[in-house]
Amino acid sequence: MRLGRRDGFREFAAERSGHLYRSACLLVGGDTDHAEGLVQETLGRMYQRWGRISRIDDPAAYAQTVLVRVFLTRRRPRPAGERPAREHPGRGGPAPGPGDPALLEALGRLAPRDRAVLVLRYWEGRSVEETADAMNVSPAAVRTRTSAALARLREQLGGSLAAFADL
C-alpha cells in the first residue's frame, strides 16, 4: 500500500506541478527561482499528508490553497536592485512562466495579498468564498481587496487590462 500511495503522489505531482509553477510565477511577479521554491515546499507539504489528501474531492484545489498559504507566510525578500530574469540562463529564450513581462512586473509591484487574491480569482477562477477560504479572510475582505488590487493593476498597466485578458 505504501508504494501505491507514493506512486499516486508522483502522478499527482507530475500532473499539477506545471500549473502550480505558473501560479507561483504570478504570485511572485515572475521570479522563477522563488516560484520553484514555493512549488517545492507546496509539494513537500502535500507529500507529508498525501494519505489523507488523496482521499479528498479535489486535491488540485487543495494544492493551490497550500501554495497560496505558503506564499503568504514565507517571505523571501529580493535583494535591492535584483529583477526577475526575462531570459532563462543557459537555455536562451524567455524565462518559463505565464504571461507578458509587463503583467508580471505589474503584479510584482502589488502587495503579496493583492497578488494572491488576483491569482486565485482570475488565474484559478475561484469564487469569492473559495478565495476567502484559501486566504483565511472573509468574503467581504476578498471583494474589497480584489477591487483595490485591480485598480492598482489598471493604473500600472495604463488603465486597460483588456490586452492581458487571454493570458
C-alpha positions as CSV (number, residue, x, y, z in Angstrom):
1,M,0.0,0.0,0.0
2,R,2.9,2.4,0.8
3,L,4.3,2.1,-2.8
4,G,0.8,2.7,-4.3
5,R,0.4,5.9,-2.2
6,R,3.9,7.1,-3.3
7,D,3.1,6.4,-6.9
8,G,-0.2,8.2,-6.6
9,F,1.6,11.2,-5.3
10,R,4.2,11.1,-8.1
11,E,1.4,11.0,-10.6
12,F,-0.4,13.9,-8.9
13,A,2.8,16.0,-8.7
14,A,3.6,15.3,-12.4
15,E,0.2,16.4,-13.5
16,R,-0.1,19.5,-11.3
17,S,3.5,20.8,-10.9
18,G,3.3,22.9,-14.2
19,H,0.1,24.6,-13.1
20,L,1.4,25.2,-9.6
21,Y,4.6,26.6,-11.1
22,R,2.6,29.0,-13.4
23,S,0.5,30.2,-10.4
24,A,3.6,30.6,-8.3
25,C,5.3,32.7,-11.1
26,L,2.3,35.0,-11.0
27,L,2.3,35.2,-7.2
28,V,6.0,36.2,-7.1
29,G,5.9,38.6,-10.1
30,G,7.9,36.4,-12.4
31,D,10.8,35.4,-10.0
32,T,11.3,31.9,-11.3
33,D,13.7,30.8,-8.6
34,H,11.3,31.9,-5.9
35,A,8.4,30.2,-7.8
36,E,10.3,26.9,-7.9
37,G,10.9,27.1,-4.2
38,L,7.2,27.7,-3.5
39,V,6.2,24.7,-5.6
40,Q,8.9,22.5,-3.9
41,E,7.6,23.5,-0.5
42,T,4.0,23.0,-1.5
43,L,4.6,19.5,-2.9
44,G,6.7,18.6,0.2
45,R,3.8,19.6,2.5
46,M,1.4,17.7,0.2
47,Y,3.6,14.6,0.3
48,Q,3.7,14.5,4.1
49,R,-0.1,14.3,4.2
50,W,-0.8,12.5,1.0
51,G,-2.6,9.6,2.6
52,R,-5.3,12.0,3.8
53,I,-5.2,14.5,0.9
54,S,-5.5,11.8,-1.8
55,R,-9.0,11.0,-0.4
56,I,-10.5,14.5,-0.6
57,D,-12.7,15.5,-3.5
58,D,-10.3,18.0,-5.2
59,P,-6.6,17.6,-4.3
60,A,-5.7,20.0,-7.0
61,A,-7.6,22.8,-5.4
62,Y,-6.1,21.9,-2.0
63,A,-2.6,22.1,-3.6
64,Q,-3.4,25.7,-4.9
65,T,-4.6,26.6,-1.4
66,V,-1.4,25.3,0.1
67,L,0.7,27.2,-2.5
68,V,-1.0,30.5,-1.7
69,R,-0.7,30.0,2.1
70,V,3.0,29.1,1.7
71,F,3.4,32.2,-0.4
72,L,1.7,34.4,2.1
73,T,3.6,33.1,5.1
74,R,7.0,32.5,3.6
75,R,8.9,35.7,2.8
76,R,11.9,35.7,0.6
77,P,12.8,39.3,0.0
78,R,14.6,40.1,-3.2
79,P,17.9,41.9,-2.7
80,A,17.8,45.6,-3.6
81,G,18.0,46.1,-7.4
82,E,17.5,42.5,-8.3
83,R,14.9,41.9,-11.0
84,P,13.5,38.6,-12.3
85,A,15.3,37.4,-15.4
86,R,13.5,37.7,-18.7
87,E,15.9,35.2,-20.2
88,H,16.5,31.8,-18.6
89,P,20.2,31.4,-18.0
90,G,21.9,28.7,-20.0
91,R,18.8,27.9,-22.1
92,G,18.3,31.1,-24.1
93,G,14.8,32.3,-24.8
94,P,12.3,33.7,-22.4
95,A,12.2,32.5,-18.8
96,P,9.5,29.9,-18.2
97,G,6.3,31.1,-16.8
98,P,2.9,32.6,-17.7
99,G,2.1,35.9,-19.1
100,D,3.5,39.0,-20.5
101,P,6.6,40.6,-18.9
102,A,4.7,43.8,-18.3
103,L,2.0,42.0,-16.5
104,L,4.4,40.0,-14.3
105,E,6.3,43.2,-13.5
106,A,3.0,45.0,-12.6
107,L,1.9,42.0,-10.4
108,G,5.4,42.1,-8.7
109,R,4.7,45.6,-7.6
110,L,1.5,44.7,-5.9
111,A,1.4,43.7,-2.2
112,P,1.5,39.9,-1.7
113,R,-2.1,39.6,-0.6
114,D,-3.2,41.6,-3.7
115,R,-1.3,39.2,-6.0
116,A,-2.8,36.2,-4.2
117,V,-6.4,37.5,-4.5
118,L,-5.9,38.2,-8.2
119,V,-4.3,34.9,-8.9
120,L,-6.9,32.9,-7.1
121,R,-9.9,34.9,-8.5
122,Y,-8.7,35.3,-12.1
123,W,-6.0,32.8,-12.9
124,E,-7.5,30.0,-10.8
125,G,-11.1,31.0,-11.4
126,R,-12.1,30.6,-7.8
127,S,-15.2,32.1,-6.3
128,V,-15.1,34.8,-3.7
129,E,-15.9,32.2,-1.0
130,E,-13.2,29.8,-2.2
131,T,-10.7,32.6,-2.3
132,A,-11.6,33.7,1.2
133,D,-11.2,30.2,2.5
134,A,-7.7,29.8,0.8
135,M,-6.6,33.1,2.2
136,N,-8.2,32.8,5.7
137,V,-10.2,36.0,5.3
138,S,-13.8,37.0,5.0
139,P,-15.6,37.1,1.6
140,A,-16.0,40.9,2.1
141,A,-12.3,41.2,2.5
142,V,-11.8,39.3,-0.8
143,R,-14.2,41.6,-2.6
144,T,-12.5,44.8,-1.2
145,R,-9.0,43.6,-1.9
146,T,-9.9,42.4,-5.4
147,S,-11.4,45.8,-6.3
148,A,-8.4,47.7,-4.9
149,A,-5.8,45.3,-6.5
150,L,-7.5,45.6,-9.9
151,A,-7.5,49.4,-9.7
152,R,-3.7,49.3,-8.9
153,L,-3.0,46.9,-11.7
154,R,-5.0,49.0,-14.2
155,E,-3.1,52.1,-13.0
156,Q,0.2,50.4,-13.6
157,L,-0.8,49.0,-17.0
158,G,-2.1,52.2,-18.4
159,G,-5.8,51.8,-17.5
160,S,-6.6,48.8,-19.5
161,L,-6.3,45.1,-18.7
162,A,-8.0,44.0,-21.9
163,A,-4.7,43.3,-23.7
164,F,-3.9,40.7,-21.0
165,A,-7.4,39.0,-20.8
166,D,-6.3,36.0,-22.8
167,L,-3.0,35.3,-21.0
